[in-house]
Amino acid sequence: MDEDTANALVNRDDPIPVINLSGRDAPSSDSDSKRQKIKDSLSASKLKGKLRDVASSKSEPGHSLQDQLFAKLLQQVIPTEDMADELDTANKRSARYVSRPGFSLPLMTNNFRRFNARIGVVFIFQNRLIRLFSWRTPVHTISFLAIYTFVCLDPYLLAILPIAIMLLFVMVPAFLVRHPPPSSSLLTDSYSIHGPPLAPAATVRPAAEMSKDFFRNMRDLQNSMDDFATLHDQVISLIVPSTNFSNESLSSTFFLLLFVGSCLLFITAHLLPWRAIALIIGWTIISLGHPTIQGSFLTTHEEYARPRERQAQSRLEEWIERDIVLDEVAETREVEIFELQRRSGNNEWEGWIFSSSPYDPLSSGRISGERPKGTRFFEDVQAPAGWFWYDKKWTLDLLSQDWVEERMITGVEVETEGERWVFDIMYDNGREDGRDFGSPKGKGKETKDWEEGNGLGKTGRWRRRRWVRTVKRRPVGSKKG
């Protein structure tokens, strides 16, 4: 099938419309859940409206009604970029960070056709590299090794390589296309570069659709995807178990070796003969691609190396078990809770709440008039998430003046003996925060220190004391005790 017929069939020069369905089309309140938003976008009324839009746009060139209808229905099922951003804010590939077109089946189909028609040059280069390093033509491989040797001995030649590649592999072949050599073998004259061009210039064109090159590209793309998936799985199975700390002894050993190696290279890197190292490594890798050397290497590995692999692995495991000592003691910390009591109408103290805040006179919640938050009973106090109680019971903090000074709490009276209550002070102006807004001289004046007492003086409505308890971090995967 020629190019004109292929172009007439696929219409690849026509514009492909991109259809974006925004999640804001359906009215929803802020209190609706994300599941409700997705359900609303799949409602019957929404689908009916989209079908009417498809019917009204069926006259658009380049797409049939079936393609447009399928694209509309598919994009109703797949969440849009805005919805994906709400569901996963940690995704660095979302439209929140990079503005790109949304998913569109016609656009994806058109891009795949264009990509497959132009990827042939990559596969040609890949095949030439395979032929070069597998010694299909030994002269080419030896020539490459000679160039590699010159570059290793004199690294400044790297600046010449791009120019030489452009001259030898782009400019000279293009000139030979415009000025081809004589086709007759009867002519004895040497090749002449003089005279007008005899042939049109070579141009890089995409492979025609439905052509042999187009299907060759599809075949090579299929094989490349399989090679990438296989290589990816092998690399993951080789690297991840020793680096993700699933086996902490092995990962710690690997980390220790990397750390020691980086320290040694930081000190001795300038003393190493890097040119000779690069030369030896390059010649070794390329030589292993020769069929004869590769066969001898595999035979030697099977006879000598493989029987000793298990022995070397067992010695490494013994060394790790003997020398790598991990601290298995879980982290412990101290948590606190404040017991708040309030003075009742008959001038008696009654238990009010157990809160994580001392609810002092100058706290933000106290000034704004908020009530203290917490639980009414001591037994309802739970350990933080990921931790469990290490002590059996709570302990009263006898150093009440210390936590008062650490929080810079003012306007309170600290009980240094007895039950260690910290009382609010009722000042002469009738306020508990020590501020006097009645006179211009006392406007905004606050007390700067706490007072020591026994709670028998003129105290306010609230008092509190601090309880502490030790928690231990819960290991991952363990059950709650």
Secondary structure, DSSP 8 states (H G I E B T S, - for coil): --HHHHHHHH-TTS--------TTSS---TTS-HHHHHHHHTSHHHHHHHHHHHHHTTT-TT--HHHHHHHHHHHHHS--HHHHHHH-TT-TTSTTTS------HHHHHHHHHHHHHHTHHHHHHHHHHHHHHTTSSHHHHHHHHHHHHHHHH-GGGGGTHHHHHHIIIIIHHHHHHHS---S-TT--S-----SS--S---------TTSHHHHHHHHHHHHHHHHHHHHHHHHHHHHHHHHSSSSHHHHHHHHHHHHHHHHHHHHHGGGS-HHHHHHHHHHHHHHTTSHHHHHHHHHHIIIIIHHHHHHHHHHHHHHHHHH--------EEEEEEEEEEEE-TTS-EEEEEEESS---TTSHHHHTT----SBSSGGG----TTEEE-SSS-EE-S-HHHHHHHTT--SEEEE-STT--EEEE--TTS-SS----SSSTTTT----S-EEE-S-SSEEEEEEEEEEEEEEE--TT----
